[in-house]
Amino acid sequence: MKHAYNVFEDRCPTRLVLDRLADKWALLILDRLEGEPVRFNHLRRDIKGISQKVLSQTLKKLERDGLISRAIFPTVPVTVEYTLTSLGRTLTETVSALAHWAEHNMDAVLAAQQAYDARA
């Protein structure tokens, strides 16, 4: 099947999407949003090590790409929730597999790194 885009071409716009999805923070956010809408502060608490600034920037980029949506509720203080869009949900299986692959294979990766370093 021929596609209008070719990820191997240097000027293909798909590279921008791949760049976004290759970002660890984007991957973790998308995985965390899989089951339910999540508030900003819950995301920040759940994803250890992400700064408020990076979380905000990444959420905006994912929203711009159409992968998540933002809902604002007029409470005091204002409540903001993020959820996957239908387009974003097409990635849940892939994102989860990639994110959790690292968890399941970390021991093998560490062993490979040690073996490599010992040879160097």
N, C-alpha and C positions, 0 to 999 in steps of 0.2 A: 504494500500500500504506500503510495507516494504522498508525502505531506508537503504543505506549503512552506514549512520551516525546516531548517537543517541545523541541528545543534552543533555540528562540526564546523560550521562556517563562523568565522570570527565576528561578523557583524550581525549575526542572527539575534533577534530580540529574545529568543528562548534562553540565551546565556544569562540575561538579567534575572529571569525566573529561577534558573538553576542556581545562580549565585545566592538568591534569597533563600532557597530551600536548603542550600548547603551550610547556611549559617546555623550554628548550634542553638542560638537563642530562639530563632524562628522555629526550628525543629521541636524544641522543648515546649514552646508556647502552643504550637499546633497540636502536639500530643496531649498536653494538659487540657486543651479545650474539647477533646474528643467526646466526652459524655454529656456535658452540660455547660450552660453559660457560667462564666467565672468573672468575678469582680477584679478590678485592677490590683487592689491590695492583696487579694488572695493569690493572684498570679505571682506577685512579688515575693510573697512568703513561701509559696510552693516551689518556686524555681530559685534555689539557693545560689547566691553569687551574682545575680543580675541586678544591676543598678536601676534606680527609678528612671533615669534618663534613657538608658539602653532599652528598657522594657517599653517605655513610651514610644521611642523611635521605631522599634521593631513592630509594635502593634500598628502604628500608622502605616508602615510599609506593607504589612500583611493586609490591612484594610484597603489600601490603594490597589493592591493586586487582586482584590475581590475574594480573598481566602477567609477573611473574618469580617464580622460586622460588629458595630458598637451600638449599644443602647444606653441612653442617658435617662435617668429617672430623677424627677424634681424633688429630691429629698434634701434634708439639711444634715450633713453636707451632701452634695450631689453624689448619687450612686451611678457608676458606670460599669456595665457588664459587657463582656466580649463573648461571642459565640462563633462557631464555624458556619460559613455559608454553605450552600449546596456544592459550590465549587470546592471549597475547603474540605468538605466531607469526602470528596473523591480521593483525597490524599491520606485519609486516616490510616488505612491499612499499611500503606507504604511508609508513612512517617513513623508509625508505631514499630514496624518491623526494623527500620533503620535505627531508631533511637534505642530500642531494647536489644538489638543485635550487639551493641557495644557492651551492655550489661552481661549478656550471656557468653560473650567471647573475650572478655577482658583478660582473663588468666592466660589464654593462648596468645593474645597480643603482647602481654608483658613478657611471657616466656620467649617469644620471637624477638622482641627488642633486646632482651638480655643476651640471647644467643648471637644476635647481630653485633652487639657492642663487644662481646667477648672475642669475636673474630677480627674486629677492627683495630 
